[in-house]
Amino acid sequence: QLLIEKAGQEDAKRRIREMEDFLKSERHDISEYDEKLVRKYIKKIKVYEDRFSVTFKSEISVDIERAS
């Protein structure tokens, strides 16, 4: 059980490092939808009336408020 948990933690750390590397390498804002990036980094997106919740494969979650 402990080995499985450790493997999961290592996988999450690896995904976070991959995302950090990608963000550091981007020289411009992403201005259009990129299916490849979505499939690589995003686990799920929940849409609420007042916000979006994006969960990355690294298990980091970000809430984005809708503009008024």
C-alpha distances in whole Angstrom, upper triangle without the diagonal:
4,5,5,6,9,10,11,13,14,16,17,19,20,21,23,25,26,27,29,31,32,33,35,37,38,42,43,41,40,43,42,39,37,35,33,32,31,29,27,26,26,24,26,29,31,34,36,39,39,36,34,30,29,25,24,21,20,20,23,25,29,32,35,38,41,44,47
4,5,5,6,9,10,11,12,14,15,17,18,20,21,23,24,26,27,29,30,32,33,35,36,40,41,40,39,42,41,39,37,35,33,31,31,29,27,26,26,24,27,30,31,35,36,40,39,36,34,30,28,25,24,21,19,19,22,24,28,31,34,38,40,44,46
4,5,5,6,9,10,10,12,14,15,16,18,20,21,22,24,26,27,29,30,31,33,35,38,40,39,38,41,40,37,35,33,31,30,29,27,25,24,25,23,26,30,31,35,37,40,40,37,34,30,28,24,23,20,18,19,22,25,28,32,35,38,41,44,47
4,5,5,6,9,10,11,12,14,15,17,19,20,21,23,24,26,27,29,30,32,33,37,38,37,35,38,37,35,32,30,28,27,26,24,22,22,22,20,23,26,28,32,33,37,37,34,31,27,25,22,20,17,16,16,20,22,26,29,32,35,38,41,44
4,5,5,6,9,10,11,12,14,15,17,19,20,21,23,24,26,27,29,30,32,36,36,35,34,37,36,34,32,30,28,27,26,24,22,21,21,19,22,25,26,30,31,35,35,32,29,25,23,20,18,16,14,14,17,20,23,26,30,33,36,39,42
4,5,5,6,9,10,11,12,14,15,17,18,20,21,23,24,26,27,29,31,34,35,35,33,37,36,34,32,30,28,26,26,24,22,21,22,20,23,26,28,32,33,37,36,33,30,27,24,21,19,16,14,15,17,21,24,27,30,34,37,40,43
4,5,5,6,9,10,10,12,14,15,16,18,20,21,23,24,26,27,29,32,34,33,32,35,34,32,29,27,25,24,24,22,19,19,20,18,22,25,27,31,33,36,36,33,30,26,23,20,18,14,13,14,17,20,24,27,30,34,36,39,42
4,5,5,6,9,10,11,12,14,15,17,18,20,21,23,24,26,27,31,32,31,29,32,32,29,27,25,23,22,21,19,17,16,17,15,18,21,23,27,29,33,32,29,26,22,20,16,14,11,10,11,14,17,20,24,27,30,33,36,39
4,5,5,6,9,10,11,12,14,15,17,18,20,21,23,24,26,30,31,30,29,32,32,29,27,26,24,22,22,20,18,16,17,16,19,22,24,27,29,33,32,28,26,22,20,16,14,12,9,10,12,16,19,23,26,29,32,35,38
4,5,5,6,9,10,11,12,14,15,16,18,20,21,23,25,28,30,29,28,31,31,29,27,26,23,21,21,20,17,16,18,17,21,23,26,29,31,35,34,30,28,24,21,18,15,13,10,12,14,18,21,25,27,31,34,36,40
4,5,5,6,9,10,11,12,14,15,17,18,20,21,23,26,28,27,26,29,28,26,23,22,20,18,18,16,14,13,15,14,17,21,23,27,29,33,32,28,25,22,19,15,13,9,8,10,13,16,19,23,25,29,31,34,38
4,5,5,6,9,10,11,12,14,15,17,18,20,21,25,26,25,24,27,26,24,22,21,19,17,17,16,13,11,13,12,15,18,21,24,26,30,29,25,22,19,16,12,10,7,5,7,9,13,16,19,22,26,28,31,34
4,5,5,6,9,10,11,12,14,15,16,18,20,24,25,24,24,27,27,26,23,23,21,18,18,18,15,13,15,15,18,21,23,26,29,32,31,27,24,21,18,15,12,10,7,10,11,14,17,21,23,27,30,32,35
4,5,5,6,9,10,11,12,14,15,17,19,22,24,23,23,26,26,24,22,21,18,16,17,16,13,12,14,15,19,21,24,27,30,33,32,28,25,22,19,16,13,10,8,12,13,16,19,22,24,28,31,33,36
4,5,5,6,9,10,11,12,14,15,17,20,21,21,20,23,23,21,18,18,15,13,13,13,9,8,11,12,15,18,21,24,26,30,29,25,22,19,15,13,9,7,5,9,10,13,16,19,21,25,27,30,33
4,5,5,6,9,10,11,12,14,16,19,20,19,19,22,22,21,19,19,17,14,15,15,12,9,12,13,16,18,21,23,26,29,27,24,21,18,15,12,9,9,6,9,9,12,14,18,19,23,26,28,31
4,5,5,6,9,10,10,12,14,18,19,19,19,23,23,22,20,20,18,15,16,17,13,11,14,16,19,21,24,27,29,32,31,27,24,21,18,16,13,12,9,13,12,16,17,21,22,26,28,30,34
4,5,5,6,9,10,11,12,16,18,18,17,21,21,19,17,17,14,12,14,14,10,9,13,15,18,20,23,26,28,31,30,26,23,21,17,15,12,11,10,13,13,16,17,21,22,26,28,30,33
4,5,5,6,9,10,11,14,15,15,14,18,18,17,15,15,13,10,12,13,9,7,10,13,16,17,20,23,25,28,27,23,20,18,14,13,10,10,9,12,11,13,14,18,18,22,24,26,30
4,5,5,6,9,10,13,15,15,15,19,20,19,17,19,17,13,15,16,13,11,14,16,19,20,23,25,27,30,28,24,22,20,17,15,12,13,11,14,12,15,15,19,19,23,25,27,30
4,6,5,6,9,12,14,15,15,19,20,20,17,19,16,13,16,17,13,12,16,18,21,22,26,28,30,33,31,27,25,23,19,18,15,15,14,17,16,18,19,22,23,26,28,29,33
4,5,5,6,10,12,12,12,16,16,16,14,15,13,10,13,14,11,10,14,17,19,20,23,25,28,31,29,25,22,21,18,17,14,14,14,17,16,18,18,21,21,24,26,27,31
4,5,5,9,10,10,10,14,16,16,14,16,15,11,14,16,13,11,14,17,19,19,23,24,26,29,27,23,21,20,16,17,14,15,14,17,15,16,16,19,18,22,23,24,28
4,6,8,10,12,13,17,18,19,17,20,18,15,17,19,16,15,18,21,23,23,26,28,30,32,30,27,24,23,20,20,17,18,17,20,18,19,19,22,21,25,26,27,31
4,6,9,11,12,16,17,18,16,18,16,14,17,18,16,15,18,22,24,24,28,29,31,34,32,28,26,25,22,22,19,19,19,22,20,22,21,24,23,27,28,28,32
4,6,7,8,12,14,15,13,16,15,12,15,17,15,15,17,21,22,22,26,27,29,31,29,26,23,23,20,21,18,19,19,22,20,21,20,22,21,24,25,25,29
4,7,9,12,15,17,16,19,18,15,18,21,19,18,21,24,26,25,28,29,31,33,31,28,25,25,23,24,21,23,23,25,23,24,22,24,23,25,26,26,29
4,6,9,12,14,14,17,17,15,17,20,19,18,20,23,24,23,26,26,29,30,28,25,23,24,21,23,21,23,23,25,23,23,21,22,21,23,23,23,26
4,6,9,12,12,16,16,13,15,18,18,16,17,21,21,20,23,23,25,26,24,21,20,20,18,20,19,21,21,23,21,20,18,19,17,19,19,19,23
4,6,8,8,12,13,10,12,15,15,14,15,19,19,18,21,21,23,25,23,20,18,19,16,18,17,19,20,22,20,19,17,18,16,19,19,19,22
4,7,9,13,14,13,13,17,17,17,17,20,20,18,21,20,23,24,22,20,18,19,17,20,19,22,23,24,22,21,19,19,17,18,17,17,21
4,6,10,12,11,11,15,16,16,16,19,18,17,20,19,22,23,22,20,18,19,17,19,18,21,23,24,22,21,19,20,17,19,18,18,22
4,6,9,9,8,11,13,13,13,16,15,14,17,17,20,22,22,19,16,17,15,17,16,18,20,21,20,19,18,19,17,19,18,19,22
4,6,5,6,9,10,11,11,15,15,15,18,19,22,24,24,21,18,18,15,17,15,16,19,20,20,19,19,20,19,21,21,22,26
4,6,5,6,9,10,10,13,13,14,17,18,22,24,25,22,18,18,15,16,14,15,18,19,20,19,19,21,20,23,22,24,27
4,6,5,6,9,10,13,14,16,19,21,25,27,27,24,20,20,16,16,14,14,16,19,19,19,20,22,21,25,25,26,30
4,5,5,6,8,11,13,14,18,19,23,25,25,21,18,17,14,14,11,12,14,16,16,16,16,19,18,22,22,24,28
4,5,6,5,8,9,10,14,16,19,22,22,19,15,14,11,11,9,10,13,14,14,14,15,16,16,20,20,22,26
4,6,6,8,10,12,15,18,21,24,25,21,18,16,13,12,10,9,13,14,15,16,17,19,19,23,23,26,29
4,6,8,11,14,17,20,23,26,26,23,19,17,14,12,9,8,11,13,14,15,17,19,20,23,24,27,30
4,7,10,11,15,18,21,24,24,20,16,14,10,9,6,6,8,10,10,12,13,16,17,20,22,24,28
4,6,8,11,14,17,21,20,17,13,11,7,6,4,6,8,9,10,10,11,13,14,18,19,22,25
4,7,10,14,17,20,21,17,13,11,8,6,5,5,8,8,10,10,12,14,16,19,20,23,27
4,7,10,13,17,17,14,10,8,6,5,7,8,11,10,11,9,11,12,14,16,17,21,24
4,7,10,13,14,11,7,6,5,6,9,11,14,12,12,9,10,10,11,13,14,17,20
4,7,10,11,9,6,5,7,8,12,14,16,14,14,11,10,9,10,12,13,16,19
4,7,8,6,5,7,9,12,15,17,20,17,17,13,12,10,10,10,10,14,15
4,6,5,6,8,11,14,17,20,22,19,18,14,13,10,10,9,9,13,14
4,6,8,11,14,17,21,24,25,23,21,18,16,12,11,9,8,11,11
4,7,10,14,17,20,23,24,22,20,16,14,10,9,6,6,9,9
4,7,10,13,16,20,21,18,16,13,10,7,5,4,5,9,11
4,6,10,13,16,18,16,14,10,8,6,5,6,7,11,14
4,7,10,13,14,12,10,7,6,4,6,9,11,14,17
4,6,10,11,10,8,6,5,6,8,11,13,16,19
4,7,8,6,6,4,6,9,11,15,17,20,23
4,5,5,5,6,8,11,13,17,19,22,25
4,5,7,9,12,15,17,21,23,26,29
4,6,9,12,15,18,21,24,26,30
4,6,10,13,16,19,22,25,28
4,7,10,13,17,20,22,25
4,7,10,13,16,19,22
4,6,10,13,16,19
4,7,10,13,15
4,6,9,12
4,6,9
4,6
4
